[in-house]
Amino acid sequence: MQEDYEKALSEKIAKKGAKIGVIGLGYVGLPLAVEFAKSGFAVLGFDIDKEKVSKLNDGISYIPDIETADVQKLSKKNLLSATNDFSKLKEQDVIFICVPTPFTKAKAPDISYIISASEQIKANIRKGQLIILQSTTYPGTTEEVVLPMLKETGLKEEEEFLLAFSPERIDPGNKTYTIKNTPKVVGGLSEKSTRLSASLFSYITPNVFQVSSPKAAELCKLLENTFRSVNIALVNELALLCNRMGINVWEVIEAASTKPFGFMPFWPGPGVGGHCIPVDPYYLSWKAREYDFSTKFIELAAETNLLMPRYVVSIITDSLNKQKKTVNGSKILLLGVAFKKDIDDPRNSPSEAIIEMLIDSGADFSYNDPYISSVAVKGRVFESTPLTKESLSSSDCVVIAVDHSAYDIKKIVEHSQLIVDTRGVTRKIISKKVVLL
Ligand SMILES: NC(=O)c1ccc[n+]([C@@H]2O[C@H](COP(=O)([O-])OP(=O)(O)OC[C@H]3O[C@@H](n4cnc5c(N)ncnc54)[C@H](O)[C@@H]3O)[C@@H](O)[C@H]2O)c1
């Protein structure tokens, strides 16, 4: 008689005896591992990055949102450890996949990390395991890519192994919303895996919303991020128009935000960055092509956001020009290379595109970022310059690219000759030195 694996795993989860494996210990995987360990489950993290594995086993956190003290406490209790020995996947009852999903140069999805993680699972799968994909990806990845690979083992889905997709909503640097108070969405191949995943998530999140399929859960995540991309593009376009019309876009958005219903403020900026907003819309438009469907709206938003770094450089050029200076030879100090405030992640940061253009134009470039000590652009490595009265006053132009909380905006304005502010943080300061996006 076929064993009831759902029941067996459900009982293990209820006793917190289920072993949890997390593949990919980055910004998503490590907080997830820590949260399950905190709630009493034994978690084993898997990563190909040996440095991350040894740091975790030494009780050191490398993600700013995770306290080293927490990692130490959990490893002492034997609730959290890491390995690069993937044969230990066999010992896990639940396996999460939290690996990167970037895009290729041609902006097509690169799901090679999901495929290699699935290969590792396939080589070590055993009956009764629940596998949950958490990497952001196009609708269909769980059923069209991961499932066929696991079925090649001869095991039967939803009977001998269970499979679901649950998007990650973590927002690095966000002190208000964390895994603990953000609802989770989950969609399994059948009600069995949806139910089981939901019962597991109930130990770390307040609310689990179950959907009817992995595809619905995959698309839910892309909708959330595309929603941001489209709205940011809208205000970026408005910023360009306001510049021509001589209207302060920041004031307009602030005014519109006083409406208590039907409006939600989004702010313009130097472009979008990170692992999600600039990437995810392309995952959706790529998949849509398979259905002879062109996602014009979504692509227009992505294009609009992509143009912003060039627009910032044009503001820098015009502002220096008004002072009879050229970008070529001017000292330009850029504040912030992370992709958003108060985080240490420079992936796809709009600052990188701005730096490239400034260097190409011959600027004498330097940057400061309290979270990122060096950046490599076009084969050159730049070290973060201390933010001092001298570094500000000796620069022809200071560009506020990221509004890190550590920046003392009043002091920056006081000591700089010219400020190009792409984040609107100087909008309440009356000074001729300030040029707002
Ligand atoms: N960073 C975010 O804010 C965020 C938020 C929501 C969703 N996501 C999504 O979550 C996924 C992971 O993103 P992230 O920011 O944590 O990435 P990350 O680069 O910080 O971490 C991914 C980790 O996976 C490891 N890895 C890669 N291939 C592996 C393999 N085959 N086996 C084991 N480990 C492997 C890497 O070494 C790395 O440590 C992506 O799909 C991303 O879009 C990210």
The ligand as a MOL file (V3000), in Angstrom:
LIG
                    3D

  0  0  0     0  0            999 V3000
M  V30 BEGIN CTAB
M  V30 COUNTS 44 48 0 0 0
M  V30 BEGIN ATOM
M  V30 1 N 17.0480 40.1120 -2.8780 0
M  V30 2 C 15.7710 40.3920 -2.7770 0
M  V30 3 O 15.3750 41.4250 -2.2460 0
M  V30 4 C 14.7160 39.4420 -3.3030 0
M  V30 5 C 13.3930 39.6070 -2.8950 0
M  V30 6 C 12.4350 38.7250 -3.3480 0
M  V30 7 C 12.7910 37.7090 -4.2200 0
M  V30 8 N 14.0980 37.5760 -4.6290 0 CHG=1
M  V30 9 C 14.4140 36.4650 -5.5220 0
M  V30 10 O 15.0160 35.4180 -4.7440 0
M  V30 11 C 16.0110 34.7410 -5.5110 0
M  V30 12 C 17.3450 34.7920 -4.7950 0
M  V30 13 O 17.7760 36.1360 -4.6980 0
M  V30 14 P 18.8750 36.6110 -3.6660 0
M  V30 15 O 18.7970 38.0970 -3.6400 0
M  V30 16 O 18.7800 35.8610 -2.3970 0 CHG=-1
M  V30 17 O 20.2100 36.1450 -4.4380 0
M  V30 18 P 21.6730 36.0680 -3.8230 0
M  V30 19 O 22.6040 36.1910 -4.9690 0
M  V30 20 O 21.8090 37.0040 -2.6670 0
M  V30 21 O 21.7620 34.5980 -3.2250 0
M  V30 22 C 21.6930 33.4540 -4.0010 0
M  V30 23 C 22.6350 32.4090 -3.4100 0
M  V30 24 O 22.4810 31.2180 -4.1580 0
M  V30 25 C 23.7510 30.5980 -4.2790 0
M  V30 26 N 23.6880 29.6400 -5.3760 0
M  V30 27 C 23.6640 29.8740 -6.7060 0
M  V30 28 N 23.5370 28.7120 -7.3680 0
M  V30 29 C 23.4650 27.7270 -6.4360 0
M  V30 30 C 23.3280 26.3200 -6.4900 0
M  V30 31 N 23.2050 25.6700 -7.6460 0
M  V30 32 N 23.3010 25.6290 -5.3420 0
M  V30 33 C 23.4300 26.2640 -4.1600 0
M  V30 34 N 23.5410 27.6080 -4.0340 0
M  V30 35 C 23.5680 28.3160 -5.1660 0
M  V30 36 C 24.6920 31.7520 -4.4540 0
M  V30 37 O 26.0160 31.3960 -4.1470 0
M  V30 38 C 24.1010 32.7780 -3.4760 0
M  V30 39 O 24.6700 32.6600 -2.2000 0
M  V30 40 C 16.0040 35.4120 -6.8730 0
M  V30 41 O 15.1380 34.7270 -7.7150 0
M  V30 42 C 15.4370 36.7820 -6.5870 0
M  V30 43 O 14.8150 37.3520 -7.7120 0
M  V30 44 C 15.0640 38.4060 -4.1750 0
M  V30 END ATOM
M  V30 BEGIN BOND
M  V30 1 1 1 2
M  V30 2 2 2 3
M  V30 3 1 2 4
M  V30 4 1 4 5
M  V30 5 2 4 44
M  V30 6 2 5 6
M  V30 7 1 6 7
M  V30 8 2 7 8
M  V30 9 1 8 9
M  V30 10 1 8 44
M  V30 11 1 9 10
M  V30 12 1 9 42
M  V30 13 1 10 11
M  V30 14 1 11 12
M  V30 15 1 11 40
M  V30 16 1 12 13
M  V30 17 1 13 14
M  V30 18 2 14 15
M  V30 19 1 14 16
M  V30 20 1 14 17
M  V30 21 1 17 18
M  V30 22 2 18 19
M  V30 23 1 18 20
M  V30 24 1 18 21
M  V30 25 1 21 22
M  V30 26 1 22 23
M  V30 27 1 23 24
M  V30 28 1 23 38
M  V30 29 1 24 25
M  V30 30 1 25 26
M  V30 31 1 25 36
M  V30 32 1 26 27
M  V30 33 1 26 35
M  V30 34 2 27 28
M  V30 35 1 28 29
M  V30 36 1 29 30
M  V30 37 2 29 35
M  V30 38 1 30 31
M  V30 39 2 30 32
M  V30 40 1 32 33
M  V30 41 2 33 34
M  V30 42 1 34 35
M  V30 43 1 36 37
M  V30 44 1 36 38
M  V30 45 1 38 39
M  V30 46 1 40 41
M  V30 47 1 40 42
M  V30 48 1 42 43
M  V30 END BOND
M  V30 END CTAB
M  END
